[in-house]
């Protein structure tokens, strides 16, 4: 197994210097940069959503003209993108244990940490205010399935403990399905592309018809159509030798869609997640993967370091929001500070700083232990 594999939505982003093949073996700083931006967007989104904050003269990441929660689809796309190189490995005999256990052990430690921290903050909030946080009680079973990464997309109803981690649970499911489909395509000698496209169509159907069944629910559908789209994008990118005109076309598409989202939100509201998944984000990934100036601007060690802690920042940001609410409950006069854009930025910075501490004293040592003992 590769020792530099990263987690889930924060998979390692690779390219060989001088080579635009996205499946090469050195890090692609531009994708690291995208991970950082997407994490910040989600933190801002939940900050405004949870604390019911709206700015009069700034971008509203929640409650505005655009639903920034769809940036989770970008995480799924990136995660699927870097699965292409495993297709041949699986067909050559890589076992499910070899493929899946490494990814699972990379993700679950922060799942456990995030869920336990959430429960602690929710308990303190109950003691401070006398009210349940988000109308969720304390349940051993809910805690257990959440820590195991089975809280959403599988056979259980999402208990909503540190709810942003639903994404990781669905991603674990997507990894398992990817392995099974790839194995089946090799055994039956059928096109794996057809099977991956089938998962995209299945996700679209579940999402559009709002089906709510085990493995066939709303959140799992978001993972299916975005993850497998990322995988097929990687296959296309690998065979592509882009020209300047194609890069310009991708840039023009981004500008047009951005203007439409900003200036005609009603026109773009229906199917916005599909527009992002199948047009906007692919164009963004195309430019960040192939345009050399962006790759050079983002090829710095500190970008890699920040991207490595972004999963930790993502996992703890909701418990940190509860802590902020506890402080506000103790000091009601501080409520007015919620409308401050500066406080939102400081909060996001705190999440990354705390995430760095957790990464180096908890996540990284534990991951090294798993690498050593699970081969």
Secondary structure, DSSP 8 states (H G I E B T S, - for coil): --TT---GGG---B--TT---TTSSSB-HHHHHHHHHHHHHHHHHHHHHHHT---SSS--SSSSSS-GGGGHHHHHHHHHHTTTTHHHHHHTT--HIIIIIHHHHHHHHHHHHHHHHHHHHHHHHHHHHSS-GGG----HHHHHHHHTT-SSSSSS----TTGGGHHHHHHHHHHHHHHHHHHHHHHHT--HHHHHHHHHHHHHHHHHHT--BTTBSHHHHHHHHHHHHHHHHHHHHHT----HHHHHHHHHHHHHHHHHHHH-HHHHHTTHHHHIIIIIHHHHHHHHHH-HHHHHHT--HHHHHHHHHHHHHHHHHHHHHHHHHHHHHH-GGGGGGGG-HHHHHHHHHHHHHHHHHHIIIIIHHHHHHHHHH--
